[in-house]
Amino acid sequence: MKTQVPSKAEVVHAWHVIDADSKVLGRVAAQAARVLMGKHKATYTPFLDTGDHVIVVNAAKIRLTGKKEEQKLYRRHSGYPGGLVETQARDVRSTRPAKMIEEAIRGMLPKTKLGKQMYRKLKVYAGDRHPHQAQKPVAMALR
């Protein structure tokens, strides 16, 4: 019995919309990462990009559970000594709400060239509008 490996021409990348309004951050990120990797398809292959495009809307209305609004920290480093910058989730939500979802999903994707290719198929918007109507995205309900 042979294993069927899909060729690049056979893979069809569909478009999905996830509405993050009052949804938990981790659950939205897990579902989006699963679709970006293509694990929801029968033709999933770990070494090929068989995933679909994902659009996340209403990123500003995402919900954090517990005390994460005050306790969760987003860290970055400038590269200079003492250049660590820590920002609370509350401040990130007020300045760049899409960044919360982007970082959560990026952490769930593979840390390889293929993972970067999958991440490029993610589009996150703070409001309820997106410019991808021409691609005819399908609304996706969270599991």
N, CA, C and O atoms as CSV, one atom per row, in Angstrom:
chain,resi,resn,atom,element,x,y,z
A,1,MET,N,N,0.842,-1.181,0.000
A,1,MET,CA,C,0.000,0.000,0.000
A,1,MET,C,C,0.884,1.240,0.000
A,1,MET,O,O,1.817,1.339,0.796
A,2,LYS,N,N,0.595,2.184,-0.888
A,2,LYS,CA,C,1.379,3.410,-0.992
A,2,LYS,C,C,0.707,4.547,-0.235
A,2,LYS,O,O,-0.517,4.600,-0.115
A,3,THR,N,N,1.526,5.443,0.268
A,3,THR,CA,C,1.006,6.635,0.933
A,3,THR,C,C,0.843,7.728,-0.104
A,3,THR,O,O,1.774,8.010,-0.858
A,4,GLN,N,N,-0.316,8.343,-0.153
A,4,GLN,CA,C,-0.588,9.409,-1.105
A,4,GLN,C,C,-0.038,10.723,-0.559
A,4,GLN,O,O,-0.467,11.183,0.499
A,5,VAL,N,N,0.900,11.324,-1.269
A,5,VAL,CA,C,1.459,12.618,-0.900
A,5,VAL,C,C,0.965,13.634,-1.912
A,5,VAL,O,O,1.237,13.494,-3.104
A,6,PRO,N,N,0.240,14.662,-1.459
A,6,PRO,CA,C,-0.298,15.637,-2.412
A,6,PRO,C,C,0.820,16.497,-3.010
A,6,PRO,O,O,1.759,16.890,-2.317
A,7,SER,N,N,0.698,16.778,-4.304
A,7,SER,CA,C,1.658,17.666,-4.949
A,7,SER,C,C,1.244,19.111,-4.694
A,7,SER,O,O,0.135,19.377,-4.232
A,8,LYS,N,N,2.139,20.034,-4.996
A,8,LYS,CA,C,1.859,21.440,-4.754
A,8,LYS,C,C,0.652,21.922,-5.565
A,8,LYS,O,O,-0.102,22.782,-5.112
A,9,ALA,N,N,0.478,21.365,-6.756
A,9,ALA,CA,C,-0.641,21.761,-7.615
A,9,ALA,C,C,-1.980,21.244,-7.089
A,9,ALA,O,O,-3.021,21.845,-7.356
A,10,GLU,N,N,-1.964,20.144,-6.351
A,10,GLU,CA,C,-3.202,19.553,-5.843
A,10,GLU,C,C,-3.733,20.259,-4.597
A,10,GLU,O,O,-4.921,20.162,-4.289
A,11,VAL,N,N,-2.866,20.963,-3.883
A,11,VAL,CA,C,-3.266,21.597,-2.624
A,11,VAL,C,C,-4.066,22.867,-2.921
A,11,VAL,O,O,-3.608,23.743,-3.654
A,12,VAL,N,N,-5.254,22.952,-2.347
A,12,VAL,CA,C,-6.121,24.122,-2.504
A,12,VAL,C,C,-6.170,24.852,-1.160
A,12,VAL,O,O,-6.512,24.263,-0.134
A,13,HIS,N,N,-5.826,26.134,-1.180
A,13,HIS,CA,C,-5.821,26.939,0.042
A,13,HIS,C,C,-7.120,27.747,0.113
A,13,HIS,O,O,-7.285,28.722,-0.620
A,14,ALA,N,N,-8.027,27.349,0.981
A,14,ALA,CA,C,-9.288,28.064,1.173
A,14,ALA,C,C,-9.077,29.224,2.143
A,14,ALA,O,O,-8.003,29.359,2.729
A,15,TRP,N,N,-10.092,30.053,2.309
A,15,TRP,CA,C,-10.036,31.197,3.220
A,15,TRP,C,C,-11.112,31.018,4.290
A,15,TRP,O,O,-12.247,30.650,3.984
A,16,HIS,N,N,-10.747,31.282,5.547
A,16,HIS,CA,C,-11.671,31.154,6.672
A,16,HIS,C,C,-11.649,32.434,7.495
A,16,HIS,O,O,-10.612,33.087,7.614
A,17,VAL,N,N,-12.812,32.794,8.069
A,17,VAL,CA,C,-12.926,33.953,8.946
A,17,VAL,C,C,-13.299,33.459,10.336
A,17,VAL,O,O,-14.236,32.677,10.499
A,18,ILE,N,N,-12.553,33.925,11.341
A,18,ILE,CA,C,-12.864,33.614,12.732
A,18,ILE,C,C,-13.219,34.923,13.423
A,18,ILE,O,O,-12.432,35.869,13.413
A,19,ASP,N,N,-14.412,34.976,14.027
A,19,ASP,CA,C,-14.829,36.152,14.781
A,19,ASP,C,C,-14.407,35.953,16.237
A,19,ASP,O,O,-14.898,35.051,16.915
A,20,ALA,N,N,-13.491,36.804,16.711
A,20,ALA,CA,C,-12.922,36.653,18.052
A,20,ALA,C,C,-13.708,37.406,19.115
A,20,ALA,O,O,-13.241,37.514,20.249
A,21,ASP,N,N,-14.876,37.925,18.791
A,21,ASP,CA,C,-15.665,38.712,19.734
A,21,ASP,C,C,-16.054,37.865,20.954
A,21,ASP,O,O,-16.799,36.893,20.826
A,22,SER,N,N,-15.555,38.231,22.114
A,22,SER,CA,C,-15.781,37.597,23.418
A,22,SER,C,C,-15.388,36.110,23.438
A,22,SER,O,O,-15.979,35.321,24.175
A,23,LYS,N,N,-14.400,35.737,22.636
A,23,LYS,CA,C,-13.854,34.386,22.644
A,23,LYS,C,C,-12.529,34.399,23.422
A,23,LYS,O,O,-11.861,35.431,23.490
A,24,VAL,N,N,-12.154,33.265,24.000
A,24,VAL,CA,C,-10.926,33.155,24.784
A,24,VAL,C,C,-9.726,33.113,23.830
A,24,VAL,O,O,-9.755,32.418,22.815
A,25,LEU,N,N,-8.687,33.854,24.165
A,25,LEU,CA,C,-7.509,34.006,23.303
A,25,LEU,C,C,-6.891,32.669,22.919
A,25,LEU,O,O,-6.628,32.438,21.738
A,26,GLY,N,N,-6.655,31.797,23.865
A,26,GLY,CA,C,-5.999,30.529,23.582
A,26,GLY,C,C,-6.805,29.615,22.685
A,26,GLY,O,O,-6.242,28.904,21.853
A,27,ARG,N,N,-8.107,29.628,22.844
A,27,ARG,CA,C,-8.955,28.767,22.015
A,27,ARG,C,C,-8.997,29.252,20.579
A,27,ARG,O,O,-8.982,28.447,19.648
A,28,VAL,N,N,-9.051,30.570,20.391
A,28,VAL,CA,C,-9.027,31.135,19.041
A,28,VAL,C,C,-7.684,30.831,18.385
A,28,VAL,O,O,-7.634,30.436,17.220
A,29,ALA,N,N,-6.595,31.016,19.134
A,29,ALA,CA,C,-5.256,30.794,18.591
A,29,ALA,C,C,-5.047,29.325,18.222
A,29,ALA,O,O,-4.456,29.029,17.183
A,30,ALA,N,N,-5.521,28.412,19.054
A,30,ALA,CA,C,-5.352,26.989,18.778
A,30,ALA,C,C,-6.110,26.577,17.513
A,30,ALA,O,O,-5.595,25.813,16.697
A,31,GLN,N,N,-7.317,27.079,17.360
A,31,GLN,CA,C,-8.111,26.746,16.174
A,31,GLN,C,C,-7.472,27.334,14.919
A,31,GLN,O,O,-7.409,26.668,13.886
A,32,ALA,N,N,-7.000,28.574,15.003
A,32,ALA,CA,C,-6.374,29.220,13.849
A,32,ALA,C,C,-5.079,28.503,13.461
A,32,ALA,O,O,-4.821,28.296,12.275
A,33,ALA,N,N,-4.267,28.125,14.445
A,33,ALA,CA,C,-3.011,27.429,14.160
A,33,ALA,C,C,-3.279,26.080,13.506
A,33,ALA,O,O,-2.546,25.663,12.609
A,34,ARG,N,N,-4.319,25.407,13.951
A,34,ARG,CA,C,-4.685,24.109,13.372
A,34,ARG,C,C,-5.055,24.257,11.891
A,34,ARG,O,O,-4.663,23.432,11.066
A,35,VAL,N,N,-5.802,25.299,11.562
A,35,VAL,CA,C,-6.217,25.527,10.180
A,35,VAL,C,C,-5.019,25.981,9.338
A,35,VAL,O,O,-4.885,25.559,8.190
A,36,LEU,N,N,-4.152,26.829,9.887
A,36,LEU,CA,C,-2.975,27.293,9.149
A,36,LEU,C,C,-2.039,26.135,8.802
A,36,LEU,O,O,-1.440,26.120,7.727
A,37,MET,N,N,-1.914,25.171,9.707
A,37,MET,CA,C,-1.044,24.011,9.453
A,37,MET,C,C,-1.695,23.001,8.517
A,37,MET,O,O,-0.999,22.225,7.862
A,38,GLY,N,N,-3.028,23.004,8.449
A,38,GLY,CA,C,-3.731,22.071,7.583
A,38,GLY,C,C,-4.125,20.789,8.274
A,38,GLY,O,O,-4.466,19.812,7.607
A,39,LYS,N,N,-4.087,20.764,9.607
A,39,LYS,CA,C,-4.411,19.542,10.342
A,39,LYS,C,C,-5.899,19.195,10.274
A,39,LYS,O,O,-6.288,18.089,10.649
A,40,HIS,N,N,-6.722,20.109,9.810
A,40,HIS,CA,C,-8.155,19.837,9.690
A,40,HIS,C,C,-8.490,19.102,8.385
A,40,HIS,O,O,-9.641,18.723,8.166
A,41,LYS,N,N,-7.498,18.903,7.530
A,41,LYS,CA,C,-7.714,18.251,6.244
A,41,LYS,C,C,-7.229,16.800,6.273
A,41,LYS,O,O,-6.329,16.447,7.035
A,42,ALA,N,N,-7.834,15.980,5.442
A,42,ALA,CA,C,-7.404,14.588,5.322
A,42,ALA,C,C,-6.062,14.484,4.604
A,42,ALA,O,O,-5.365,13.479,4.742
A,43,THR,N,N,-5.696,15.500,3.847
A,43,THR,CA,C,-4.444,15.491,3.091
A,43,THR,C,C,-3.287,16.118,3.863
A,43,THR,O,O,-2.280,16.496,3.264
A,44,TYR,N,N,-3.417,16.233,5.185
A,44,TYR,CA,C,-2.359,16.839,5.998
A,44,TYR,C,C,-1.048,16.075,5.842
A,44,TYR,O,O,-1.001,14.852,5.976
A,45,THR,N,N,0.000,16.817,5.560
A,45,THR,CA,C,1.343,16.267,5.468
A,45,THR,C,C,2.256,17.186,6.256
A,45,THR,O,O,2.273,18.390,5.997
A,46,PRO,N,N,3.030,16.654,7.228
A,46,PRO,CA,C,3.821,17.518,8.106
A,46,PRO,C,C,4.870,18.361,7.390
A,46,PRO,O,O,5.214,19.445,7.862
A,47,PHE,N,N,5.386,17.878,6.253
A,47,PHE,CA,C,6.465,18.595,5.581
A,47,PHE,C,C,5.993,19.437,4.400
A,47,PHE,O,O,6.818,19.952,3.645
A,48,LEU,N,N,4.667,19.586,4.225
A,48,LEU,CA,C,4.110,20.429,3.172
A,48,LEU,C,C,3.154,21.441,3.777
A,48,LEU,O,O,2.556,21.202,4.826
A,49,ASP,N,N,3.018,22.575,3.103
A,49,ASP,CA,C,2.082,23.603,3.550
A,49,ASP,C,C,0.723,23.321,2.914
A,49,ASP,O,O,0.419,23.822,1.831
A,50,THR,N,N,-0.083,22.523,3.587
A,50,THR,CA,C,-1.408,22.173,3.076
A,50,THR,C,C,-2.513,22.984,3.745
A,50,THR,O,O,-3.694,22.744,3.494
A,51,GLY,N,N,-2.142,23.944,4.595
A,51,GLY,CA,C,-3.114,24.710,5.368
A,51,GLY,C,C,-3.838,25.762,4.565
A,51,GLY,O,O,-3.526,26.008,3.399
A,52,ASP,N,N,-4.818,26.385,5.215
A,52,ASP,CA,C,-5.640,27.412,4.598
A,52,ASP,C,C,-5.289,28.787,5.150
A,52,ASP,O,O,-4.547,28.912,6.125
A,53,HIS,N,N,-5.833,29.809,4.514
A,53,HIS,CA,C,-5.677,31.179,4.990
A,53,HIS,C,C,-6.687,31.434,6.108
A,53,HIS,O,O,-7.804,30.918,6.065
A,54,VAL,N,N,-6.299,32.225,7.105
A,54,VAL,CA,C,-7.175,32.531,8.233
A,54,VAL,C,C,-7.233,34.036,8.423
A,54,VAL,O,O,-6.203,34.709,8.456
A,55,ILE,N,N,-8.448,34.558,8.547
A,55,ILE,CA,C,-8.687,35.968,8.862
A,55,ILE,C,C,-9.346,36.013,10.229
A,55,ILE,O,O,-10.378,35.377,10.441
A,56,VAL,N,N,-8.762,36.759,11.161
A,56,VAL,CA,C,-9.339,36.908,12.499
A,56,VAL,C,C,-9.818,38.348,12.623
A,56,VAL,O,O,-9.032,39.282,12.467
A,57,VAL,N,N,-11.105,38.529,12.903
A,57,VAL,CA,C,-11.676,39.865,13.077
A,57,VAL,C,C,-12.079,40.064,14.535
A,57,VAL,O,O,-12.196,39.101,15.293
A,58,ASN,N,N,-12.287,41.306,14.917
A,58,ASN,CA,C,-12.645,41.696,16.291
A,58,ASN,C,C,-11.568,41.299,17.295
A,58,ASN,O,O,-11.878,40.804,18.378
A,59,ALA,N,N,-10.310,41.514,16.937
A,59,ALA,CA,C,-9.202,41.171,17.833
A,59,ALA,C,C,-9.218,42.023,19.092
A,59,ALA,O,O,-8.724,41.591,20.133
A,60,ALA,N,N,-9.771,43.214,19.016
A,60,ALA,CA,C,-9.816,44.097,20.187
A,60,ALA,C,C,-10.794,43.591,21.239
A,60,ALA,O,O,-10.721,44.003,22.396
A,61,LYS,N,N,-11.714,42.700,20.853
A,61,LYS,CA,C,-12.725,42.205,21.789
A,61,LYS,C,C,-12.412,40.804,22.297
A,61,LYS,O,O,-13.291,40.126,22.829
A,62,ILE,N,N,-11.168,40.367,22.137
A,62,ILE,CA,C,-10.771,39.037,22.608
A,62,ILE,C,C,-10.814,39.006,24.130
A,62,ILE,O,O,-10.626,40.035,24.779
A,63,ARG,N,N,-11.060,37.832,24.700
A,63,ARG,CA,C,-11.208,37.715,26.145
A,63,ARG,C,C,-10.013,36.976,26.732
A,63,ARG,O,O,-9.563,35.967,26.189
A,64,LEU,N,N,-9.509,37.489,27.846
A,64,LEU,CA,C,-8.470,36.809,28.615
A,64,LEU,C,C,-9.091,36.310,29.910
A,64,LEU,O,O,-9.862,37.032,30.543
A,65,THR,N,N,-8.769,35.097,30.309
A,65,THR,CA,C,-9.354,34.524,31.515
A,65,THR,C,C,-8.494,34.837,32.728
A,65,THR,O,O,-7.310,35.148,32.605
A,66,GLY,N,N,-9.096,34.753,33.879
A,66,GLY,CA,C,-8.364,34.963,35.131
A,66,GLY,C,C,-7.840,36.381,35.256
A,66,GLY,O,O,-8.510,37.340,34.873
A,67,LYS,N,N,-6.630,36.507,35.797
A,67,LYS,CA,C,-6.009,37.819,35.998
A,67,LYS,C,C,-4.973,38.137,34.926
A,67,LYS,O,O,-4.067,38.940,35.150
A,68,LYS,N,N,-5.107,37.505,33.761
A,68,LYS,CA,C,-4.109,37.685,32.710
A,68,LYS,C,C,-4.050,39.114,32.192
A,68,LYS,O,O,-3.004,39.553,31.714
A,69,GLU,N,N,-5.145,39.838,32.280
A,69,GLU,CA,C,-5.165,41.227,31.797
A,69,GLU,C,C,-4.082,42.058,32.493
A,69,GLU,O,O,-3.467,42.919,31.864
A,70,GLU,N,N,-3.843,41.809,33.787
A,70,GLU,CA,C,-2.824,42.560,34.544
A,70,GLU,C,C,-1.516,41.779,34.670
A,70,GLU,O,O,-0.452,42.394,34.736
A,71,GLN,N,N,-1.562,40.443,34.705
A,71,GLN,CA,C,-0.374,39.658,35.004
A,71,GLN,C,C,0.410,39.198,33.779
A,71,GLN,O,O,1.622,39.004,33.870
A,72,LYS,N,N,-0.244,39.020,32.648
A,72,LYS,CA,C,0.449,38.534,31.452
A,72,LYS,C,C,1.353,39.628,30.906
A,72,LYS,O,O,0.938,40.778,30.760
A,73,LEU,N,N,2.605,39.254,30.604
A,73,LEU,CA,C,3.585,40.206,30.099
A,73,LEU,C,C,4.033,39.818,28.699
A,73,LEU,O,O,4.235,38.641,28.400
A,74,TYR,N,N,4.183,40.818,27.853
A,74,TYR,CA,C,4.764,40.652,26.536
A,74,TYR,C,C,6.149,41.263,26.589
A,74,TYR,O,O,6.302,42.439,26.918
A,75,ARG,N,N,7.172,40.458,26.262
A,75,ARG,CA,C,8.555,40.906,26.398
A,75,ARG,C,C,9.216,41.027,25.039
A,75,ARG,O,O,8.955,40.243,24.127
A,76,ARG,N,N,10.078,42.027,24.922
A,76,ARG,CA,C,10.940,42.151,23.753
A,76,ARG,C,C,12.255,42.773,24.218
A,76,ARG,O,O,12.307,43.426,25.261
A,77,HIS,N,N,13.309,42.568,23.443
A,77,HIS,CA,C,14.627,43.060,23.830
A,77,HIS,C,C,15.226,43.830,22.670
A,77,HIS,O,O,15.163,43.395,21.520
A,78,SER,N,N,15.807,44.980,22.983
A,78,SER,CA,C,16.390,45.824,21.949
A,78,SER,C,C,17.726,45.297,21.454
A,78,SER,O,O,18.174,45.669,20.369
A,79,GLY,N,N,18.370,44.434,22.235
A,79,GLY,CA,C,19.685,43.935,21.866
A,79,GLY,C,C,20.799,44.623,22.626
A,79,GLY,O,O,21.944,44.171,22.595
A,80,TYR,N,N,20.480,45.707,23.304
A,80,TYR,CA,C,21.456,46.433,24.109
A,80,TYR,C,C,21.361,45.991,25.567
A,80,TYR,O,O,20.320,45.491,25.995
A,81,PRO,N,N,22.433,46.169,26.330
A,81,PRO,CA,C,22.363,45.812,27.753
A,81,PRO,C,C,21.256,46.587,28.466
A,81,PRO,O,O,21.155,47.806,28.326
A,82,GLY,N,N,20.438,45.882,29.220
A,82,GLY,CA,C,19.325,46.520,29.922
A,82,GLY,C,C,18.183,46.893,29.004
A,82,GLY,O,O,17.346,47.718,29.367
A,83,GLY,N,N,18.131,46.300,27.818
A,83,GLY,CA,C,17.133,46.681,26.817
A,83,GLY,C,C,15.865,45.853,26.838
A,83,GLY,O,O,15.133,45.831,25.849
A,84,LEU,N,N,15.579,45.158,27.958
A,84,LEU,CA,C,14.366,44.363,28.051
A,84,LEU,C,C,13.172,45.278,28.305
A,84,LEU,O,O,13.183,46.084,29.235
A,85,VAL,N,N,12.145,45.144,27.473
A,85,VAL,CA,C,10.932,45.943,27.617
A,85,VAL,C,C,9.779,44.989,27.893
A,85,VAL,O,O,9.529,44.075,27.107
A,86,GLU,N,N,9.080,45.192,28.993
A,86,GLU,CA,C,7.935,44.369,29.353
A,86,GLU,C,C,6.671,45.214,29.290
A,86,GLU,O,O,6.636,46.333,29.802
A,87,THR,N,N,5.636,44.675,28.662
A,87,THR,CA,C,4.374,45.382,28.509
A,87,THR,C,C,3.242,44.477,28.980
A,87,THR,O,O,3.190,43.302,28.618
A,88,GLN,N,N,2.335,45.025,29.788
A,88,GLN,CA,C,1.189,44.250,30.261
A,88,GLN,C,C,0.193,44.031,29.121
A,88,GLN,O,O,0.144,44.805,28.165
A,89,ALA,N,N,-0.593,42.972,29.240
A,89,ALA,CA,C,-1.589,42.646,28.225
A,89,ALA,C,C,-2.613,43.768,28.073
A,89,ALA,O,O,-3.109,44.011,26.973
A,90,ARG,N,N,-2.928,44.443,29.160
A,90,ARG,CA,C,-3.882,45.554,29.116
A,90,ARG,C,C,-3.367,46.664,28.192
A,90,ARG,O,O,-4.136,47.238,27.421
A,91,ASP,N,N,-2.064,46.966,28.273
A,91,ASP,CA,C,-1.487,48.023,27.443
A,91,ASP,C,C,-1.370,47.587,25.982
A,91,ASP,O,O,-1.565,48.394,25.073
A,92,VAL,N,N,-1.054,46.313,25.757
A,92,VAL,CA,C,-0.959,45.811,24.386
A,92,VAL,C,C,-2.338,45.855,23.732
A,92,VAL,O,O,-2.453,46.193,22.554
A,93,ARG,N,N,-3.378,45.518,24.482
A,93,ARG,CA,C,-4.739,45.569,23.942
A,93,ARG,C,C,-5.135,46.986,23.544
A,93,ARG,O,O,-5.814,47.180,22.535
A,94,SER,N,N,-4.720,47.969,24.323
A,94,SER,CA,C,-5.111,49.347,24.014
A,94,SER,C,C,-4.317,49.927,22.841
A,94,SER,O,O,-4.838,50.768,22.109
A,95,THR,N,N,-3.061,49.490,22.648
A,95,THR,CA,C,-2.255,50.055,21.568
A,95,THR,C,C,-2.314,49.221,20.284
A,95,THR,O,O,-2.583,49.760,19.211
A,96,ARG,N,N,-2.063,47.906,20.386
A,96,ARG,CA,C,-2.055,47.031,19.211
A,96,ARG,C,C,-2.767,45.721,19.535
A,96,ARG,O,O,-2.103,44.731,19.839
A,97,PRO,N,N,-4.091,45.686,19.479
A,97,PRO,CA,C,-4.828,44.480,19.877
A,97,PRO,C,C,-4.560,43.273,18.984
A,97,PRO,O,O,-4.668,42.139,19.452
A,98,ALA,N,N,-4.219,43.476,17.730
A,98,ALA,CA,C,-3.960,42.351,16.836
A,98,ALA,C,C,-2.689,41.607,17.226
A,98,ALA,O,O,-2.551,40.421,16.930
A,99,LYS,N,N,-1.770,42.283,17.880
A,99,LYS,CA,C,-0.498,41.671,18.261
A,99,LYS,C,C,-0.690,40.528,19.255
A,99,LYS,O,O,0.067,39.557,19.231
A,100,MET,N,N,-1.684,40.631,20.122
A,100,MET,CA,C,-1.950,39.568,21.091
A,100,MET,C,C,-2.271,38.260,20.378
A,100,MET,O,O,-1.721,37.214,20.723
A,101,ILE,N,N,-3.144,38.310,19.404
A,101,ILE,CA,C,-3.544,37.107,18.685
A,101,ILE,C,C,-2.402,36.611,17.804
A,101,ILE,O,O,-2.163,35.406,17.724
A,102,GLU,N,N,-1.695,37.528,17.142
A,102,GLU,CA,C,-0.594,37.134,16.266
A,102,GLU,C,C,0.487,36.381,17.038
A,102,GLU,O,O,0.977,35.350,16.575
A,103,GLU,N,N,0.857,36.888,18.205
A,103,GLU,CA,C,1.905,36.231,18.990
A,103,GLU,C,C,1.443,34.887,19.535
A,103,GLU,O,O,2.233,33.946,19.602
A,104,ALA,N,N,0.178,34.783,19.925
A,104,ALA,CA,C,-0.336,33.513,20.434
A,104,ALA,C,C,-0.330,32.449,19.337
A,104,ALA,O,O,0.031,31.299,19.591
A,105,ILE,N,N,-0.726,32.824,18.128
A,105,ILE,CA,C,-0.757,31.871,17.027
A,105,ILE,C,C,0.651,31.529,16.569
A,105,ILE,O,O,0.937,30.369,16.274
A,106,ARG,N,N,1.528,32.508,16.506
A,106,ARG,CA,C,2.906,32.261,16.074
A,106,ARG,C,C,3.600,31.266,17.004
A,106,ARG,O,O,4.404,30.449,16.554
A,107,GLY,N,N,3.292,31.334,18.288
A,107,GLY,CA,C,3.893,30.407,19.235
A,107,GLY,C,C,3.418,28.980,19.066
A,107,GLY,O,O,4.080,28.054,19.533
A,108,MET,N,N,2.274,28.779,18.402
A,108,MET,CA,C,1.728,27.438,18.198
A,108,MET,C,C,2.125,26.821,16.865
A,108,MET,O,O,1.851,25.646,16.620
A,109,LEU,N,N,2.769,27.602,16.002
A,109,LEU,CA,C,3.200,27.093,14.705
A,109,LEU,C,C,4.625,26.547,14.800
A,109,LEU,O,O,5.345,26.881,15.741
A,110,PRO,N,N,5.043,25.718,13.849
A,110,PRO,CA,C,6.408,25.196,13.872
A,110,PRO,C,C,7.436,26.319,13.754
A,110,PRO,O,O,7.193,27.334,13.102
A,111,LYS,N,N,8.594,26.117,14.401
A,111,LYS,CA,C,9.653,27.125,14.386
A,111,LYS,C,C,10.629,26.835,13.251
A,111,LYS,O,O,11.827,26.677,13.488
A,112,THR,N,N,10.125,26.763,12.019
A,112,THR,CA,C,10.938,26.442,10.852
A,112,THR,C,C,10.557,27.386,9.712
A,112,THR,O,O,9.700,28.256,9.868
A,113,LYS,N,N,11.210,27.198,8.564
A,113,LYS,CA,C,10.852,27.976,7.381
A,113,LYS,C,C,9.401,27.718,6.984
A,113,LYS,O,O,8.694,28.622,6.539
A,114,LEU,N,N,8.976,26.481,7.150
A,114,LEU,CA,C,7.597,26.121,6.822
A,114,LEU,C,C,6.619,26.827,7.764
A,114,LEU,O,O,5.543,27.247,7.339
A,115,GLY,N,N,6.989,26.956,9.041
A,115,GLY,CA,C,6.155,27.676,9.996
A,115,GLY,C,C,6.011,29.141,9.636
A,115,GLY,O,O,4.937,29.721,9.796
A,116,LYS,N,N,7.091,29.746,9.148
A,116,LYS,CA,C,7.024,31.149,8.715
A,116,LYS,C,C,6.131,31.301,7.499
A,116,LYS,O,O,5.412,32.291,7.367
A,117,GLN,N,N,6.176,30.318,6.613
A,117,GLN,CA,C,5.307,30.336,5.435
A,117,GLN,C,C,3.837,30.206,5.850
A,117,GLN,O,O,2.965,30.848,5.263
A,118,MET,N,N,3.568,29.380,6.855
A,118,MET,CA,C,2.201,29.226,7.356
A,118,MET,C,C,1.724,30.515,8.020
A,118,MET,O,O,0.570,30.913,7.859
A,119,TYR,N,N,2.623,31.167,8.770
A,119,TYR,CA,C,2.263,32.399,9.490
A,119,TYR,C,C,1.876,33.520,8.531
A,119,TYR,O,O,1.061,34.376,8.876
A,120,ARG,N,N,2.452,33.523,7.334
A,120,ARG,CA,C,2.137,34.565,6.356
A,120,ARG,C,C,0.699,34.488,5.850
A,120,ARG,O,O,0.196,35.445,5.262
A,121,LYS,N,N,0.038,33.357,6.073
A,121,LYS,CA,C,-1.358,33.198,5.637
A,121,LYS,C,C,-2.343,33.680,6.698
A,121,LYS,O,O,-3.551,33.499,6.548
A,122,LEU,N,N,-1.838,34.288,7.766
A,122,LEU,CA,C,-2.694,34.795,8.843
A,122,LEU,C,C,-2.899,36.294,8.679
A,122,LEU,O,O,-1.944,37.040,8.463
A,123,LYS,N,N,-4.152,36.732,8.785
A,123,LYS,CA,C,-4.498,38.153,8.736
A,123,LYS,C,C,-5.350,38.452,9.964
A,123,LYS,O,O,-6.371,37.802,10.187
A,124,VAL,N,N,-4.933,39.438,10.765
A,124,VAL,CA,C,-5.655,39.774,11.996
A,124,VAL,C,C,-6.053,41.247,11.930
A,124,VAL,O,O,-5.242,42.105,11.583
A,125,TYR,N,N,-7.319,41.529,12.270
A,125,TYR,CA,C,-7.833,42.893,12.242
A,125,TYR,C,C,-8.535,43.202,13.561
A,125,TYR,O,O,-9.264,42.367,14.097
A,126,ALA,N,N,-8.307,44.409,14.080
A,126,ALA,CA,C,-8.875,44.805,15.367
A,126,ALA,C,C,-10.384,44.978,15.288
A,126,ALA,O,O,-11.089,44.663,16.247
A,127,GLY,N,N,-10.887,45.469,14.177
A,127,GLY,CA,C,-12.321,45.697,14.025
A,127,GLY,C,C,-13.026,44.521,13.368
A,127,GLY,O,O,-12.474,43.429,13.241
A,128,ASP,N,N,-14.284,44.781,12.946
A,128,ASP,CA,C,-15.075,43.710,12.342
A,128,ASP,C,C,-15.025,43.719,10.818
A,128,ASP,O,O,-15.753,42.961,10.176
A,129,ARG,N,N,-14.183,44.558,10.229
A,129,ARG,CA,C,-14.080,44.649,8.768
A,129,ARG,C,C,-12.734,44.142,8.307
A,129,ARG,O,O,-11.735,44.272,9.014
A,130,HIS,N,N,-12.706,43.553,7.096
A,130,HIS,CA,C,-11.451,43.108,6.490
A,130,HIS,C,C,-11.542,43.302,4.979
A,130,HIS,O,O,-12.638,43.274,4.420
A,131,PRO,N,N,-10.393,43.499,4.306
A,131,PRO,CA,C,-10.403,43.759,2.862
A,131,PRO,C,C,-10.296,42.502,1.990
A,131,PRO,O,O,-9.837,42.593,0.852
A,132,HIS,N,N,-10.704,41.349,2.489
A,132,HIS,CA,C,-10.515,40.103,1.754
A,132,HIS,C,C,-11.839,39.501,1.274
A,132,HIS,O,O,-11.972,38.279,1.205
A,133,GLN,N,N,-12.809,40.339,0.947
A,133,GLN,CA,C,-14.108,39.852,0.481
A,133,GLN,C,C,-14.000,39.146,-0.868
A,133,GLN,O,O,-14.784,38.240,-1.151
A,134,ALA,N,N,-13.043,39.548,-1.703
A,134,ALA,CA,C,-12.898,38.953,-3.029
A,134,ALA,C,C,-12.494,37.485,-2.966
A,134,ALA,O,O,-12.753,36.734,-3.906
A,135,GLN,N,N,-11.863,37.068,-1.873
A,135,GLN,CA,C,-11.449,35.675,-1.726
A,135,GLN,C,C,-12.586,34.767,-1.252
A,135,GLN,O,O,-12.407,33.554,-1.141
A,136,LYS,N,N,-13.743,35.347,-0.976
A,136,LYS,CA,C,-14.941,34.621,-0.516
A,136,LYS,C,C,-14.643,33.749,0.696
A,136,LYS,O,O,-14.779,32.527,0.626
A,137,PRO,N,N,-14.235,34.367,1.818
A,137,PRO,CA,C,-13.926,33.567,3.017
A,137,PRO,C,C,-15.191,32.966,3.634
A,137,PRO,O,O,-16.282,33.529,3.546
A,138,VAL,N,N,-15.005,31.808,4.258
A,138,VAL,CA,C,-16.097,31.091,4.911
A,138,VAL,C,C,-15.993,31.304,6.419
A,138,VAL,O,O,-14.916,31.176,7.000
A,139,ALA,N,N,-17.127,31.632,7.048
A,139,ALA,CA,C,-17.117,31.822,8.502
A,139,ALA,C,C,-16.855,30.490,9.188
A,139,ALA,O,O,-17.395,29.454,8.799
A,140,MET,N,N,-16.009,30.538,10.223
A,140,MET,CA,C,-15.637,29.315,10.933
A,140,MET,C,C,-16.049,29.438,12.396
A,140,MET,O,O,-15.719,30.420,13.062
A,141,ALA,N,N,-16.768,28.441,12.888
A,141,ALA,CA,C,-17.164,28.412,14.288
A,141,ALA,C,C,-16.085,27.699,15.089
A,141,ALA,O,O,-15.457,26.758,14.603
A,142,LEU,N,N,-15.875,28.150,16.313
A,142,LEU,CA,C,-14.887,27.504,17.171
A,142,LEU,C,C,-15.408,26.184,17.663
A,142,LEU,O,O,-16.602,26.039,17.924
A,143,ARG,N,N,-14.517,25.208,17.792
A,143,ARG,CA,C,-14.901,23.884,18.279
A,143,ARG,C,C,-14.988,23.872,19.776
A,143,ARG,O,O,-15.300,22.839,20.368
